[in-house]
Amino acid sequence: MAGRVALCLTRGQRAPGCIDSALVRRLAPLAIILVVAAGCSSSKPGEKTVLPLPSTVVGTVPKAQTLTVPPEYKSGDATAGKAVFTSSGCSGCHTLADAHATGTVGPNLDQLKPALSAVVNQVIKGGGAMPAFKGTLSTKQIADVSAYVVKATGGNPTG
């Protein structure tokens, strides 16, 4: 058995060429840790570990689209818009304190404080669970309800 180490006991005594099993039990966890740690080290001496990062960017990042308010929706009547809000079912989905609306399906408009451009766009096109109202409401009704939502929430009336 040249070059090999054997574990053996001979009537409680260590035989020549054998290692004490109690010593092996004490050193085994340390040996395992050393083997695992040696395997985890992937860099060579003098090398630096770096995170992989892209060296080039392919393509372009699109610019954010700015919503604009078409001229026909800029001068809505907020007072008339409150009636449109309550009669068109908006309060069934949205929370808006001024209209005593407590819907929870759509966003809370009091917290959102949307800009006029965002309200007009959402009412015309819909999105998420909200249907499009272009074709259901007239241009004047869309302008009015948008003006009302912006005024009641303190949103941006020019944006």
C-alpha positions in Angstrom: 0.0 0.0 0.0 2.7 2.4 -0.8 1.5 6.0 -1.2 -1.9 5.3 0.4 -3.1 6.0 3.9 -5.3 3.4 5.6 -7.6 3.7 8.5 -7.4 0.8 10.7 -7.8 -0.2 14.3 -6.2 -3.2 15.9 -7.9 -3.9 19.2 -8.2 -0.1 20.1 -4.6 0.6 19.2 -3.1 2.2 16.1 -1.2 -0.1 13.9 1.8 1.2 12.1 0.9 3.1 8.9 -2.7 3.9 10.1 -4.3 7.2 11.0 -6.3 7.7 14.1 -10.0 7.8 13.1 -10.8 10.4 15.8 -8.2 12.7 14.1 -9.9 12.1 10.7 -13.3 13.0 12.1 -12.0 16.3 13.5 -10.1 17.3 10.4 -12.7 16.1 7.8 -14.8 19.3 7.9 -11.7 21.5 7.5 -10.6 19.4 4.5 -14.0 19.7 2.9 -14.0 23.5 3.3 -10.5 23.8 1.8 -11.4 21.7 -1.2 -14.6 23.7 -1.8 -12.8 27.0 -1.4 -10.0 26.0 -3.7 -12.7 25.1 -6.4 -14.5 28.4 -6.0 -11.4 30.5 -6.8 -11.4 30.9 -10.5 -8.9 33.7 -10.9 -5.2 33.2 -11.1 -2.7 35.0 -8.9 -2.4 38.7 -10.0 -5.7 38.6 -12.0 -8.6 40.8 -11.1 -12.2 39.6 -11.0 -14.6 41.7 -13.0 -18.4 41.6 -13.7 -19.4 41.0 -17.3 -20.7 44.2 -18.8 -21.7 44.9 -22.4 -18.9 46.6 -24.3 -21.2 48.0 -27.1 -24.8 49.0 -27.3 -26.6 47.7 -30.4 -29.5 49.9 -31.6 -31.0 53.0 -30.2 -33.2 53.8 -27.2 -36.5 55.3 -28.4 -37.3 58.7 -27.2 -40.3 59.1 -25.0 -43.4 60.1 -26.8 -44.9 63.4 -25.7 -48.6 63.4 -25.6 -50.2 66.5 -27.1 -53.8 67.6 -26.8 -55.5 67.9 -30.1 -57.1 71.4 -30.5 -60.7 70.1 -30.4 -60.1 68.8 -26.9 -58.4 71.9 -25.4 -61.3 74.0 -24.3 -63.6 71.6 -22.4 -66.1 72.8 -19.9 -65.3 71.2 -16.5 -68.8 71.8 -15.1 -70.4 70.0 -18.0 -67.7 67.3 -17.7 -68.8 66.4 -14.2 -72.2 65.3 -15.6 -70.4 63.3 -18.3 -68.2 61.6 -15.7 -71.2 60.6 -13.6 -73.5 59.6 -16.5 -70.9 57.6 -18.5 -70.0 55.1 -15.8 -66.6 56.6 -14.9 -67.4 56.5 -11.2 -68.0 52.7 -11.4 -64.3 52.2 -12.1 -62.5 55.3 -10.8 -62.1 57.1 -7.4 -62.7 60.8 -7.7 -63.6 62.6 -4.5 -65.3 65.6 -6.2 -67.7 63.2 -7.9 -68.2 61.0 -4.8 -66.8 58.2 -6.9 -65.2 55.2 -5.2 -64.5 52.8 -8.0 -61.4 50.5 -7.6 -61.1 48.9 -11.0 -59.2 51.9 -12.6 -56.7 54.2 -11.1 -57.5 56.5 -8.3 -57.7 59.8 -10.1 -57.2 61.9 -7.0 -53.8 60.3 -6.4 -52.9 60.2 -10.1 -53.5 63.9 -10.8 -53.3 63.3 -14.6 -52.4 65.9 -17.2 -55.0 66.9 -19.7 -53.1 65.2 -22.5 -53.0 61.9 -20.6 -56.8 62.1 -19.8 -57.7 63.0 -23.4 -55.5 60.2 -24.7 -56.9 57.6 -22.3 -60.6 58.5 -22.9 -60.1 58.5 -26.7 -58.0 55.3 -27.0 -58.8 53.4 -23.7 -56.1 51.1 -22.3 -55.8 48.4 -19.7 -59.4 47.6 -18.6 -60.7 51.0 -19.8 -62.6 50.9 -23.1 -62.1 53.6 -25.7 -64.8 56.2 -25.6 -64.2 57.8 -29.0 -67.4 57.0 -30.9 -69.3 56.5 -27.7 -68.8 60.1 -26.4 -68.8 63.2 -28.7 -65.7 65.3 -29.1 -67.3 67.9 -26.8 -68.1 65.3 -24.1 -64.5 64.0 -24.2 -63.2 67.6 -23.9 -65.6 68.3 -21.1 -64.9 65.1 -19.0 -61.2 65.5 -19.5 -61.3 69.2 -18.3 -63.3 68.1 -15.3 -60.9 65.3 -14.3 -57.9 67.6 -14.6 -59.6 70.4 -12.6 -61.0 68.1 -9.9 -57.7 66.4 -9.3 -55.4 69.4 -9.7 -53.7 67.9 -12.7 -51.8 69.8 -15.4 -54.4 71.6 -17.5 -51.9 72.5 -20.3 -50.0 69.2 -20.5 
